[in-house]
Amino acid sequence: MTTAISYIRVSTATQADTGNGMDMQRTAIASTARARGLEIVAECVDAGVSGTVDALDRPGFNCLVEALNDRGPLTVITYSMDRLARTLTVQEAALAILWRNGATVIAGGEEVLANDPQDPIRPLLRQIVGAVSALERQTIINRMAR
């Protein structure tokens, strides 16, 4: 069985304290792992850390990088791309770091494919989804402010 590591992130301290969202992410990640024949060997968590924070400034993301350095190539599973990042620049930097360290990345149950010069649509589609995530975040902030 191929090994995997899970990455869970919630934005607020309240979510971290209550487990709100974290258990749901764990359950979905475990289901993805089972469906793909993967064994989760470690979990990295950023509890109460915004998805706009640079990836390498997050302890949980650094946990992923350390696991990749210690164990070699692994599959990284996260609930969705917006759990990895909430801004396009952070998303692309985080993915580049994971891919450079040999990771296969699965978000939302689907593999996030690395760039391929023969397929210029691949990064475009991924980046559109990242931009929509950033828009959603700002919409939530604006709604809460009102």
KOLDO-132003 format. One record per residue: residue number from 1; residue in three letters; chain; x, y, z of N, C-alpha, C, O in turn. Coordinates in steps of 0.02 Angstrom, whole numbers. Atoms other than C-alpha are relative to their C-alpha. Layout:
<n NUM	res ALA	chain A	n.px X	n.py Y	n.pz Z	ca.px X	ca.py Y	ca.pz Z	c.px X	c.py Y	c.pz Z	o.px X	o.py Y	o.pz Z>
...
This chain:
<n 1	res MET	chain A	n.px 43	n.py -59	n.pz 0	ca.px 0	ca.py 0	ca.pz 0	c.px 45	c.py 62	c.pz 0	o.px 93	o.py 67	o.pz 38>
<n 2	res THR	chain A	n.px -37	n.py -63	n.pz 5	ca.px 65	ca.py 172	ca.pz -47	c.px -17	c.py 44	c.pz 60	o.px -74	o.py 44	o.pz 84>
<n 3	res THR	chain A	n.px 12	n.py -42	n.pz -59	ca.px 86	ca.py 294	ca.pz 96	c.px -18	c.py 71	c.pz -19	o.px 0	o.py 97	o.pz -72>
<n 4	res ALA	chain A	n.px 23	n.py -69	n.pz 10	ca.px 8	ca.py 465	ca.pz 112	c.px 4	c.py 38	c.pz 66	o.px 8	o.py 8	o.pz 120>
<n 5	res ILE	chain A	n.px 2	n.py -44	n.pz -58	ca.px 8	ca.py 612	ca.pz 230	c.px -58	c.py 48	c.pz -10	o.px -68	o.py 74	o.pz -65>
<n 6	res SER	chain A	n.px 58	n.py -45	n.pz 6	ca.px -145	ca.py 718	ca.pz 266	c.px 19	c.py 70	c.pz 23	o.px 62	o.py 79	o.pz 65>
<n 7	res TYR	chain A	n.px -9	n.py -70	n.pz -20	ca.px -150	ca.py 907	ca.pz 278	c.px -68	c.py 30	c.pz 13	o.px -112	o.py 30	o.pz -29>
<n 8	res ILE	chain A	n.px 63	n.py -29	n.pz -22	ca.px -289	ca.py 991	ca.pz 375	c.px 15	c.py 72	c.pz 22	o.px 64	o.py 86	o.pz 56>
<n 9	res ARG	chain A	n.px -8	n.py -70	n.pz -21	ca.px -311	ca.py 1179	ca.pz 397	c.px -69	c.py 30	c.pz 13	o.px -115	o.py 21	o.pz -26>
<n 10	res VAL	chain A	n.px 59	n.py -42	n.pz -15	ca.px -444	ca.py 1285	ca.pz 481	c.px 26	c.py 70	c.pz 14	o.px 82	o.py 79	o.pz 40>
<n 11	res SER	chain A	n.px -23	n.py -70	n.pz -2	ca.px -436	ca.py 1474	ca.pz 480	c.px -1	c.py 33	c.pz 68	o.px 40	o.py 77	o.pz 82>
<n 12	res THR	chain A	n.px 9	n.py -37	n.pz -63	ca.px -493	ca.py 1524	ca.pz 653	c.px 17	c.py -42	c.pz 61	o.px 13	o.py -103	o.pz 59>
<n 13	res ALA	chain A	n.px -14	n.py 34	n.pz -63	ca.px -445	ca.py 1483	ca.pz 830	c.px -62	c.py -35	c.pz 27	o.px -58	o.py -88	o.pz 58>
<n 14	res THR	chain A	n.px 62	n.py 31	n.pz -22	ca.px -628	ca.py 1447	ca.pz 867	c.px -11	c.py -67	c.pz -34	o.px -29	o.py -116	o.pz -2>
<n 15	res GLN	chain A	n.px 6	n.py 64	n.pz 36	ca.px -633	ca.py 1314	ca.pz 731	c.px 50	c.py -51	c.pz 28	o.px 34	o.py -110	o.pz 35>
<n 16	res ALA	chain A	n.px -51	n.py 45	n.pz -27	ca.px -472	ca.py 1241	ca.pz 800	c.px -19	c.py -26	c.pz 69	o.px -11	o.py -85	o.pz 84>
<n 17	res ASP	chain A	n.px 18	n.py 19	n.pz -69	ca.px -535	ca.py 1241	ca.pz 980	c.px -59	c.py -49	c.pz 1	o.px -60	o.py -95	o.pz 42>
<n 18	res THR	chain A	n.px 60	n.py 42	n.pz -1	ca.px -702	ca.py 1160	ca.pz 938	c.px 6	c.py -61	c.pz -45	o.px -34	o.py -107	o.pz -41>
<n 19	res GLY	chain A	n.px -7	n.py 54	n.pz 48	ca.px -638	ca.py 1045	ca.pz 803	c.px -47	c.py 8	c.pz -60	o.px -50	o.py -36	o.pz -103>
<n 20	res ASN	chain A	n.px 47	n.py -13	n.pz 54	ca.px -768	ca.py 1122	ca.pz 687	c.px 36	c.py 2	c.pz -67	o.px 77	o.py 47	o.pz -79>
<n 21	res GLY	chain A	n.px -32	n.py 3	n.pz 65	ca.px -716	ca.py 1075	ca.pz 513	c.px 58	c.py -49	c.pz -3	o.px 70	o.py -79	o.pz -55>
<n 22	res MET	chain A	n.px -58	n.py 44	n.pz 0	ca.px -564	ca.py 974	ca.pz 564	c.px -21	c.py -73	c.pz -5	o.px 9	o.py -111	o.pz -44>
<n 23	res ASP	chain A	n.px 23	n.py 69	n.pz 2	ca.px -658	ca.py 812	ca.pz 595	c.px -30	c.py -17	c.pz -69	o.px -19	o.py -72	o.pz -95>
<n 24	res MET	chain A	n.px 30	n.py 9	n.pz 66	ca.px -754	ca.py 833	ca.pz 432	c.px 56	c.py -9	c.pz -52	o.px 51	o.py -52	o.pz -96>
<n 25	res GLN	chain A	n.px -56	n.py 6	n.pz 46	ca.px -589	ca.py 857	ca.pz 339	c.px 34	c.py -68	c.pz 8	o.px 51	o.py -102	o.pz -41>
<n 26	res ARG	chain A	n.px -31	n.py 65	n.pz -13	ca.px -513	ca.py 703	ca.pz 423	c.px -40	c.py -57	c.pz -32	o.px -12	o.py -102	o.pz -63>
<n 27	res THR	chain A	n.px 44	n.py 52	n.pz 27	ca.px -662	ca.py 597	ca.pz 373	c.px 4	c.py -3	c.pz -76	o.px 10	o.py -57	o.pz -105>
<n 28	res ALA	chain A	n.px -3	n.py -2	n.pz 73	ca.px -658	ca.py 654	ca.pz 192	c.px 68	c.py -23	c.pz -26	o.px 72	o.py -59	o.pz -76>
<n 29	res ILE	chain A	n.px -68	n.py 21	n.pz 20	ca.px -469	ca.py 630	ca.pz 180	c.px 8	c.py -75	c.pz 8	o.px 37	o.py -107	o.pz -36>
<n 30	res ALA	chain A	n.px -4	n.py 72	n.pz -11	ca.px -482	ca.py 455	ca.pz 253	c.px -38	c.py -37	c.pz -55	o.px -16	o.py -89	o.pz -78>
<n 31	res SER	chain A	n.px 40	n.py 31	n.pz 54	ca.px -617	ca.py 413	ca.pz 125	c.px 38	c.py 2	c.pz -66	o.px 39	o.py -48	o.pz -103>
<n 32	res THR	chain A	n.px -41	n.py -6	n.pz 61	ca.px -507	ca.py 477	ca.pz -17	c.px 57	c.py -50	c.pz 1	o.px 71	o.py -83	o.pz -49>
<n 33	res ALA	chain A	n.px -57	n.py 46	n.pz -7	ca.px -360	ca.py 376	ca.pz 48	c.px -23	c.py -72	c.pz -13	o.px 9	o.py -109	o.pz -50>
<n 34	res ARG	chain A	n.px 26	n.py 68	n.pz 10	ca.px -464	ca.py 216	ca.pz 57	c.px -16	c.py -13	c.pz -73	o.px 1	o.py -66	o.pz -100>
<n 35	res ALA	chain A	n.px 21	n.py 9	n.pz 69	ca.px -535	ca.py 242	ca.pz -117	c.px 60	c.py -7	c.pz -47	o.px 55	o.py -38	o.pz -100>
<n 36	res ARG	chain A	n.px -60	n.py 1	n.pz 42	ca.px -359	ca.py 263	ca.pz -188	c.px 51	c.py -52	c.pz 23	o.px 105	o.py -57	o.pz -6>
<n 37	res GLY	chain A	n.px -46	n.py 51	n.pz -24	ca.px -279	ca.py 121	ca.pz -89	c.px 61	c.py 29	c.pz 34	o.px 116	o.py 1	o.pz 29>
<n 38	res LEU	chain A	n.px -55	n.py -33	n.pz -34	ca.px -172	ca.py 240	ca.pz 13	c.px -6	c.py -9	c.pz 76	o.px -61	o.py -11	o.pz 103>
<n 39	res GLU	chain A	n.px -2	n.py 4	n.pz -73	ca.px -119	ca.py 223	ca.pz 195	c.px 27	c.py 66	c.pz 27	o.px 83	o.py 86	o.pz 11>
<n 40	res ILE	chain A	n.px -22	n.py -62	n.pz -31	ca.px -111	ca.py 385	ca.pz 294	c.px 48	c.py -16	c.pz 57	o.px 28	o.py -50	o.pz 105>
<n 41	res VAL	chain A	n.px -51	n.py 14	n.pz -50	ca.px 50	ca.py 378	ca.pz 396	c.px 14	c.py 59	c.pz 45	o.px 48	o.py 52	o.pz 97>
<n 42	res ALA	chain A	n.px -11	n.py -59	n.pz -42	ca.px 50	ca.py 555	ca.pz 465	c.px -52	c.py 52	c.pz -18	o.px -81	o.py 52	o.pz -72>
<n 43	res GLU	chain A	n.px 46	n.py -55	n.pz 10	ca.px -58	ca.py 708	ca.pz 484	c.px 35	c.py 65	c.pz 18	o.px 68	o.py 70	o.pz 70>
<n 44	res CYS	chain A	n.px -27	n.py -67	n.pz -14	ca.px -2	ca.py 889	ca.pz 473	c.px -58	c.py 48	c.pz 3	o.px -102	o.py 47	o.pz -40>
<n 45	res VAL	chain A	n.px 57	n.py -43	n.pz -13	ca.px -118	ca.py 1022	ca.pz 540	c.px 22	c.py 72	c.pz 11	o.px 70	o.py 86	o.pz 46>
<n 46	res ASP	chain A	n.px -6	n.py -71	n.pz -15	ca.px -127	ca.py 1210	ca.pz 534	c.px -67	c.py 21	c.pz 29	o.px -115	o.py 33	o.pz -8>
<n 47	res ALA	chain A	n.px 62	n.py -16	n.pz -35	ca.px -260	ca.py 1251	ca.pz 663	c.px 0	c.py 75	c.pz 16	o.px 43	o.py 100	o.pz 53>
<n 48	res GLY	chain A	n.px 5	n.py -71	n.pz -12	ca.px -314	ca.py 1432	ca.pz 664	c.px 49	c.py 41	c.pz -40	o.px 73	o.py 93	o.pz -18>
<n 49	res VAL	chain A	n.px -48	n.py -35	n.pz 44	ca.px -201	ca.py 1484	ca.pz 519	c.px -35	c.py 16	c.pz -65	o.px -61	o.py -29	o.pz -99>
<n 50	res SER	chain A	n.px 32	n.py -22	n.pz 62	ca.px -267	ca.py 1584	ca.pz 373	c.px 33	c.py -32	c.pz -60	o.px 93	o.py -43	o.pz -61>
<n 51	res GLY	chain A	n.px -25	n.py 27	n.pz 62	ca.px -249	ca.py 1510	ca.pz 201	c.px 36	c.py 52	c.pz -43	o.px 62	o.py 36	o.pz -96>
<n 52	res THR	chain A	n.px -37	n.py -52	n.pz 35	ca.px -174	ca.py 1676	ca.pz 147	c.px 72	c.py 5	c.pz 25	o.px 114	o.py 38	o.pz -7>
<n 53	res VAL	chain A	n.px -68	n.py -1	n.pz -28	ca.px -18	ca.py 1649	ca.pz 255	c.px 45	c.py -41	c.pz -46	o.px 27	o.py -97	o.pz -66>
<n 54	res ASP	chain A	n.px -47	n.py 37	n.pz 43	ca.px 132	ca.py 1597	ca.pz 151	c.px 10	c.py -70	c.pz 28	o.px 15	o.py -80	o.pz 89>
<n 55	res ALA	chain A	n.px -4	n.py 70	n.pz -20	ca.px 148	ca.py 1409	ca.pz 154	c.px 57	c.py -14	c.pz 49	o.px 47	o.py -48	o.pz 99>
<n 56	res LEU	chain A	n.px -58	n.py 14	n.pz -42	ca.px 322	ca.py 1406	ca.pz 230	c.px -1	c.py 37	c.pz 67	o.px 42	o.py 26	o.pz 109>
<n 57	res ASP	chain A	n.px 9	n.py -34	n.pz -65	ca.px 262	ca.py 1520	ca.pz 371	c.px -52	c.py -37	c.pz 43	o.px -72	o.py -11	o.pz 95>
<n 58	res ARG	chain A	n.px 49	n.py 41	n.pz -37	ca.px 141	ca.py 1383	ca.pz 429	c.px 34	c.py -62	c.pz 28	o.px 67	o.py -98	o.pz -9>
<n 59	res PRO	chain A	n.px -31	n.py 60	n.pz -29	ca.px 197	ca.py 1247	ca.pz 550	c.px -25	c.py -65	c.pz -33	o.px 14	o.py -111	o.pz -44>
<n 60	res GLY	chain A	n.px 27	n.py 61	n.pz 30	ca.px 81	ca.py 1118	ca.pz 472	c.px 27	c.py -12	c.pz -70	o.px 41	o.py -69	o.pz -88>
<n 61	res PHE	chain A	n.px -28	n.py 8	n.pz 66	ca.px 143	ca.py 1150	ca.pz 297	c.px 73	c.py -21	c.pz 4	o.px 96	o.py -64	o.pz -34>
<n 62	res ASN	chain A	n.px -69	n.py 21	n.pz -10	ca.px 322	ca.py 1137	ca.pz 358	c.px 5	c.py -73	c.pz 21	o.px 53	o.py -107	o.pz 5>
<n 63	res CYS	chain A	n.px 5	n.py 71	n.pz -18	ca.px 272	ca.py 970	ca.pz 434	c.px -3	c.py -43	c.pz -63	o.px 30	o.py -95	o.pz -66>
<n 64	res LEU	chain A	n.px 3	n.py 36	n.pz 64	ca.px 228	ca.py 913	ca.pz 256	c.px 68	c.py -4	c.pz -33	o.px 90	o.py -57	o.pz -55>
<n 65	res VAL	chain A	n.px -66	n.py -3	n.pz 32	ca.px 396	ca.py 969	ca.pz 188	c.px 50	c.py -45	c.pz 36	o.px 89	o.py -80	o.pz 5>
<n 66	res GLU	chain A	n.px -45	n.py 43	n.pz -39	ca.px 489	ca.py 884	ca.pz 330	c.px -14	c.py -74	c.pz -12	o.px 32	o.py -114	o.pz -18>
<n 67	res ALA	chain A	n.px 18	n.py 70	n.pz 13	ca.px 392	ca.py 722	ca.pz 302	c.px 25	c.py -22	c.pz -68	o.px 50	o.py -78	o.pz -76>
<n 68	res LEU	chain A	n.px -24	n.py 17	n.pz 67	ca.px 436	ca.py 727	ca.pz 118	c.px 76	c.py -8	c.pz 1	o.px 103	o.py -53	o.pz -32>
<n 69	res ASN	chain A	n.px -73	n.py 5	n.pz -5	ca.px 619	ca.py 756	ca.pz 161	c.px 21	c.py -63	c.pz 38	o.px 71	o.py -95	o.pz 20>
<n 70	res ASP	chain A	n.px -17	n.py 58	n.pz -41	ca.px 620	ca.py 617	ca.pz 292	c.px -19	c.py -67	c.pz -32	o.px 18	o.py -115	o.pz -27>
<n 71	res ARG	chain A	n.px 28	n.py 64	n.pz 24	ca.px 514	ca.py 485	ca.pz 205	c.px 6	c.py -10	c.pz -75	o.px -6	o.py -64	o.pz -101>
<n 72	res GLY	chain A	n.px -2	n.py 5	n.pz 73	ca.px 541	ca.py 523	ca.pz 22	c.px -68	c.py 17	c.pz -29	o.px -111	o.py 42	o.pz 7>
<n 73	res PRO	chain A	n.px 63	n.py -19	n.pz 32	ca.px 401	ca.py 548	ca.pz -103	c.px -61	c.py -32	c.pz 33	o.px -63	o.py -92	o.pz 46>
<n 74	res LEU	chain A	n.px 63	n.py 21	n.pz -30	ca.px 228	ca.py 536	ca.pz -28	c.px -58	c.py 32	c.pz -38	o.px -48	o.py 79	o.pz -77>
<n 75	res THR	chain A	n.px 61	n.py -33	n.pz 23	ca.px 51	ca.py 575	ca.pz -78	c.px -24	c.py 45	c.pz 56	o.px -30	o.py 23	o.pz 113>
<n 76	res VAL	chain A	n.px 28	n.py -48	n.pz -48	ca.px -16	ca.py 730	ca.pz 10	c.px -73	c.py 7	c.pz -17	o.px -92	o.py 23	o.pz -74>
<n 77	res ILE	chain A	n.px 72	n.py -6	n.pz 10	ca.px -204	ca.py 730	ca.pz 33	c.px -27	c.py 57	c.pz 43	o.px -14	o.py 60	o.pz 103>
<n 78	res THR	chain A	n.px 34	n.py -53	n.pz -36	ca.px -302	ca.py 884	ca.pz 80	c.px -73	c.py 2	c.pz -22	o.px -90	o.py -21	o.pz -77>
<n 79	res TYR	chain A	n.px 72	n.py 0	n.pz 13	ca.px -490	ca.py 911	ca.pz 87	c.px -17	c.py 36	c.pz -65	o.px -57	o.py 11	o.pz -105>
<n 80	res SER	chain A	n.px 12	n.py -39	n.pz 61	ca.px -488	ca.py 1044	ca.pz -49	c.px 57	c.py 49	c.pz -10	o.px 97	o.py 60	o.pz 35>
<n 81	res MET	chain A	n.px -54	n.py -47	n.pz 13	ca.px -373	ca.py 1168	ca.pz -131	c.px -3	c.py 61	c.pz 46	o.px 49	o.py 89	o.pz 63>
<n 82	res ASP	chain A	n.px 2	n.py -58	n.pz -44	ca.px -438	ca.py 1308	ca.pz -21	c.px 24	c.py -15	c.pz 71	o.px 36	o.py 31	o.pz 110>
<n 83	res ARG	chain A	n.px -32	n.py 17	n.pz -63	ca.px -375	ca.py 1212	ca.pz 130	c.px 76	c.py 8	c.pz -6	o.px 110	o.py 21	o.pz 43>
<n 84	res LEU	chain A	n.px -72	n.py -11	n.pz 12	ca.px -201	ca.py 1221	ca.pz 52	c.px 15	c.py 74	c.pz -3	o.px 65	o.py 96	o.pz 24>
<n 85	res ALA	chain A	n.px -13	n.py -72	n.pz 8	ca.px -216	ca.py 1405	ca.pz 7	c.px -64	c.py 36	c.pz -18	o.px -110	o.py 8	o.pz -48>
<n 86	res ARG	chain A	n.px 58	n.py -41	n.pz 16	ca.px -341	ca.py 1546	ca.pz -7	c.px 17	c.py 58	c.pz -46	o.px -26	o.py 99	o.pz -63>
<n 87	res THR	chain A	n.px -19	n.py -49	n.pz 52	ca.px -242	ca.py 1657	ca.pz -125	c.px 39	c.py -37	c.pz -54	o.px 72	o.py -87	o.pz -40>
<n 88	res LEU	chain A	n.px -30	n.py 34	n.pz 57	ca.px -179	ca.py 1611	ca.pz -296	c.px 76	c.py -4	c.pz 6	o.px 105	o.py -56	o.pz -9>
<n 89	res THR	chain A	n.px -74	n.py 2	n.pz -5	ca.px 3	ca.py 1658	ca.pz -262	c.px 23	c.py -50	c.pz 52	o.px 72	o.py -86	o.pz 42>
<n 90	res VAL	chain A	n.px -18	n.py 49	n.pz -52	ca.px 9	ca.py 1555	ca.pz -102	c.px -13	c.py -70	c.pz -25	o.px 27	o.py -116	o.pz -13>
<n 91	res GLN	chain A	n.px 16	n.py 66	n.pz 27	ca.px -76	ca.py 1409	ca.pz -190	c.px 55	c.py -24	c.pz -47	o.px 79	o.py -80	o.pz -40>
<n 92	res GLU	chain A	n.px -49	n.py 21	n.pz 50	ca.px 48	ca.py 1406	ca.pz -333	c.px 69	c.py -12	c.pz 32	o.px 105	o.py -58	o.pz 13>
<n 93	res ALA	chain A	n.px -64	n.py 10	n.pz -35	ca.px 199	ca.py 1426	ca.pz -218	c.px -1	c.py -65	c.pz 41	o.px 47	o.py -103	o.pz 41>
<n 94	res ALA	chain A	n.px 5	n.py 61	n.pz -41	ca.px 137	ca.py 1287	ca.pz -102	c.px 4	c.py -62	c.pz -44	o.px 39	o.py -109	o.pz -28>
<n 95	res LEU	chain A	n.px -3	n.py 57	n.pz 46	ca.px 108	ca.py 1169	ca.pz -247	c.px 70	c.py -11	c.pz -27	o.px 94	o.py -67	o.pz -31>
<n 96	res ALA	chain A	n.px -68	n.py 5	n.pz 26	ca.px 279	ca.py 1207	ca.pz -319	c.px 47	c.py -32	c.pz 51	o.px 89	o.py -73	o.pz 33>
<n 97	res ILE	chain A	n.px -42	n.py 28	n.pz -53	ca.px 361	ca.py 1167	ca.pz -152	c.px -14	c.py -75	c.pz 8	o.px 32	o.py -115	o.pz 12>
<n 98	res LEU	chain A	n.px 18	n.py 71	n.pz -8	ca.px 266	ca.py 1003	ca.pz -135	c.px 25	c.py -41	c.pz -59	o.px 55	o.py -94	o.pz -49>
<n 99	res TRP	chain A	n.px -22	n.py 37	n.pz 59	ca.px 301	ca.py 948	ca.pz -313	c.px 76	c.py -5	c.pz -3	o.px 103	o.py -57	o.pz -22>
<n 100	res ARG	chain A	n.px -74	n.py 0	n.pz 0	ca.px 485	ca.py 997	ca.pz -299	c.px 27	c.py -52	c.pz 49	o.px 81	o.py -80	o.pz 39>
<n 101	res ASN	chain A	n.px -20	n.py 50	n.pz -50	ca.px 494	ca.py 882	ca.pz -147	c.px -29	c.py -69	c.pz -15	o.px -28	o.py -113	o.pz 29>
<n 102	res GLY	chain A	n.px 22	n.py 66	n.pz 22	ca.px 419	ca.py 737	ca.pz -244	c.px -70	c.py -21	c.pz 18	o.px -88	o.py -79	o.pz 9>
<n 103	res ALA	chain A	n.px 68	n.py 18	n.pz -21	ca.px 240	ca.py 744	ca.pz -181	c.px -47	c.py -7	c.pz -59	o.px -42	o.py 28	o.pz -109>
<n 104	res THR	chain A	n.px 60	n.py 2	n.pz 40	ca.px 87	ca.py 688	ca.pz -272	c.px -53	c.py 34	c.pz 43	o.px -60	o.py 18	o.pz 102>
<n 105	res VAL	chain A	n.px 48	n.py -39	n.pz -39	ca.px -51	ca.py 808	ca.pz -219	c.px -71	c.py -19	c.pz -21	o.px -88	o.py -19	o.pz -80>
<n 106	res ILE	chain A	n.px 71	n.py 14	n.pz 12	ca.px -234	ca.py 758	ca.pz -202	c.px -40	c.py 50	c.pz 42	o.px -31	o.py 55	o.pz 102>
<n 107	res ALA	chain A	n.px 44	n.py -48	n.pz -34	ca.px -362	ca.py 892	ca.pz -160	c.px -71	c.py -11	c.pz -25	o.px -83	o.py -16	o.pz -85>
<n 108	res GLY	chain A	n.px 69	n.py 11	n.pz 20	ca.px -548	ca.py 866	ca.pz -159	c.px -11	c.py -67	c.pz -35	o.px -56	o.py -75	o.pz -75>
<n 109	res GLY	chain A	n.px 6	n.py 67	n.pz 28	ca.px -522	ca.py 684	ca.pz -205	c.px 32	c.py -9	c.pz -68	o.px 33	o.py -64	o.pz -95>
<n 110	res GLU	chain A	n.px -30	n.py 3	n.pz 66	ca.px -433	ca.py 726	ca.pz -368	c.px 74	c.py 19	c.pz 2	o.px 94	o.py 63	o.pz 41>
<n 111	res GLU	chain A	n.px -71	n.py -19	n.pz 3	ca.px -248	ca.py 731	ca.pz -410	c.px 7	c.py 68	c.pz -32	o.px -23	o.py 83	o.pz -84>
<n 112	res VAL	chain A	n.px -17	n.py -65	n.pz 28	ca.px -183	ca.py 906	ca.pz -439	c.px 64	c.py -10	c.pz -40	o.px 118	o.py -20	o.pz -12>
<n 113	res LEU	chain A	n.px -56	n.py 17	n.pz 44	ca.px -70	ca.py 882	ca.pz -588	c.px 48	c.py 58	c.pz -7	o.px 28	o.py 116	o.pz -13>
<n 114	res ALA	chain A	n.px -53	n.py -50	n.pz 9	ca.px 95	ca.py 973	ca.pz -602	c.px -3	c.py 27	c.pz -71	o.px -31	o.py -5	o.pz -116>
<n 115	res ASN	chain A	n.px -1	n.py -30	n.pz 66	ca.px 123	ca.py 1088	ca.pz -749	c.px 35	c.py -46	c.pz -50	o.px 81	o.py -82	o.pz -33>
<n 116	res ASP	chain A	n.px -27	n.py 38	n.pz 56	ca.px 161	ca.py 1007	ca.pz -915	c.px 3	c.py 47	c.pz -60	o.px -49	o.py 72	o.pz -81>
<n 117	res PRO	chain A	n.px -4	n.py -47	n.pz 57	ca.px 228	ca.py 1112	ca.pz -1060	c.px -43	c.py -21	c.pz -59	o.px -61	o.py 21	o.pz -101>
<n 118	res GLN	chain A	n.px 42	n.py 23	n.pz 55	ca.px 125	ca.py 1004	ca.pz -1178	c.px -74	c.py 11	c.pz 14	o.px -116	o.py 0	o.pz -30>
<n 119	res ASP	chain A	n.px 69	n.py -10	n.pz -19	ca.px -35	ca.py 1048	ca.pz -1084	c.px -8	c.py 68	c.pz 35	o.px -13	o.py 71	o.pz 96>
<n 120	res PRO	chain A	n.px 4	n.py -66	n.pz -31	ca.px -48	ca.py 1237	ca.pz -1057	c.px -66	c.py 15	c.pz 34	o.px -72	o.py 63	o.pz 72>
<n 121	res ILE	chain A	n.px 65	n.py -11	n.pz -32	ca.px -230	ca.py 1223	ca.pz -1005	c.px 1	c.py -21	c.pz 74	o.px -37	o.py 6	o.pz 114>
<n 122	res ARG	chain A	n.px -3	n.py 28	n.pz -68	ca.px -183	ca.py 1126	ca.pz -846	c.px 10	c.py 55	c.pz 52	o.px -31	o.py 60	o.pz 98>
<n 123	res PRO	chain A	n.px -8	n.py -52	n.pz -52	ca.px -112	ca.py 1275	ca.pz -747	c.px -55	c.py 53	c.pz -4	o.px -74	o.py 81	o.pz 48>
<n 124	res LEU	chain A	n.px 53	n.py -49	n.pz 7	ca.px -245	ca.py 1391	ca.pz -817	c.px -61	c.py -20	c.pz 40	o.px -88	o.py 20	o.pz 79>
<n 125	res LEU	chain A	n.px 59	n.py 23	n.pz -36	ca.px -388	ca.py 1286	ca.pz -750	c.px 11	c.py -1	c.pz 76	o.px -32	o.py 20	o.pz 114>
<n 126	res ARG	chain A	n.px -17	n.py 2	n.pz -72	ca.px -301	ca.py 1260	ca.pz -581	c.px 0	c.py 71	c.pz 28	o.px -24	o.py 83	o.pz 83>
<n 127	res GLN	chain A	n.px -4	n.py -68	n.pz -24	ca.px -269	ca.py 1446	ca.pz -567	c.px -68	c.py 35	c.pz 0	o.px -80	o.py 79	o.pz 42>
<n 128	res ILE	chain A	n.px 68	n.py -27	n.pz -1	ca.px -448	ca.py 1491	ca.pz -611	c.px -35	c.py -21	c.pz 65	o.px -67	o.py 20	o.pz 98>
<n 129	res VAL	chain A	n.px 30	n.py 24	n.pz -62	ca.px -507	ca.py 1382	ca.pz -467	c.px 30	c.py 36	c.pz 60	o.px -6	o.py 54	o.pz 106>
<n 130	res GLY	chain A	n.px -32	n.py -37	n.pz -54	ca.px -378	ca.py 1466	ca.pz -354	c.px -24	c.py 72	c.pz 5	o.px -33	o.py 98	o.pz 60>
<n 131	res ALA	chain A	n.px 25	n.py -69	n.pz 0	ca.px -438	ca.py 1639	ca.pz -406	c.px -71	c.py 3	c.pz 27	o.px -89	o.py 50	o.pz 62>
<n 132	res VAL	chain A	n.px 69	n.py 3	n.pz -27	ca.px -619	ca.py 1589	ca.pz -369	c.px 2	c.py -9	c.pz 76	o.px -40	o.py 19	o.pz 111>
<n 133	res SER	chain A	n.px -7	n.py 9	n.pz -73	ca.px -564	ca.py 1531	ca.pz -196	c.px 17	c.py 66	c.pz 34	o.px -9	o.py 81	o.pz 87>
<n 134	res ALA	chain A	n.px -19	n.py -65	n.pz -29	ca.px -483	ca.py 1700	ca.pz -164	c.px -60	c.py 47	c.pz -1	o.px -71	o.py 85	o.pz 46>
<n 135	res LEU	chain A	n.px 60	n.py -41	n.pz 4	ca.px -643	ca.py 1786	ca.pz -223	c.px -50	c.py -19	c.pz 54	o.px -79	o.py 24	o.pz 87>
<n 136	res GLU	chain A	n.px 46	n.py 24	n.pz -51	ca.px -748	ca.py 1678	ca.pz -108	c.px 22	c.py 24	c.pz 70	o.px -20	o.py 45	o.pz 110>
<n 137	res ARG	chain A	n.px -26	n.py -23	n.pz -64	ca.px -636	ca.py 1722	ca.pz 40	c.px -16	c.py 73	c.pz 10	o.px -40	o.py 93	o.pz 64>
<n 138	res GLN	chain A	n.px 12	n.py -72	n.pz -7	ca.px -650	ca.py 1909	ca.pz 6	c.px -75	c.py 15	c.pz 6	o.px -94	o.py 61	o.pz 42>
<n 139	res THR	chain A	n.px 73	n.py -8	n.pz -5	ca.px -839	ca.py 1894	ca.pz -17	c.px -23	c.py -15	c.pz 71	o.px -65	o.py 21	o.pz 98>
<n 140	res ILE	chain A	n.px 17	n.py 18	n.pz -69	ca.px -852	ca.py 1810	ca.pz 154	c.px 22	c.py 57	c.pz 47	o.px -16	o.py 78	o.pz 91>
<n 141	res ILE	chain A	n.px -25	n.py -55	n.pz -42	ca.px -745	ca.py 1947	ca.pz 233	c.px -45	c.py 61	c.pz -6	o.px -63	o.py 92	o.pz 44>
<n 142	res ASN	chain A	n.px 43	n.py -59	n.pz 11	ca.px -852	ca.py 2084	ca.pz 154	c.px -69	c.py -10	c.pz 33	o.px -96	o.py 37	o.pz 63>
<n 143	res ARG	chain A	n.px 65	n.py 14	n.pz -29	ca.px -1014	ca.py 2000	ca.pz 210	c.px 3	c.py 5	c.pz 76	o.px -42	o.py 33	o.pz 108>
<n 144	res MET	chain A	n.px -7	n.py -4	n.pz -73	ca.px -950	ca.py 1982	ca.pz 389	c.px 8	c.py 72	c.pz 23	o.px -16	o.py 90	o.pz 77>
<n 145	res ALA	chain A	n.px -10	n.py -70	n.pz -18	ca.px -898	ca.py 2165	ca.pz 391	c.px -65	c.py 39	c.pz 0	o.px -75	o.py 84	o.pz 39>
<n 146	res ARG	chain A	n.px 65	n.py -35	n.pz 3	ca.px -1073	ca.py 2220	ca.pz 342	c.px -44	c.py -21	c.pz 58	o.px -101	o.py 2	o.pz 64>
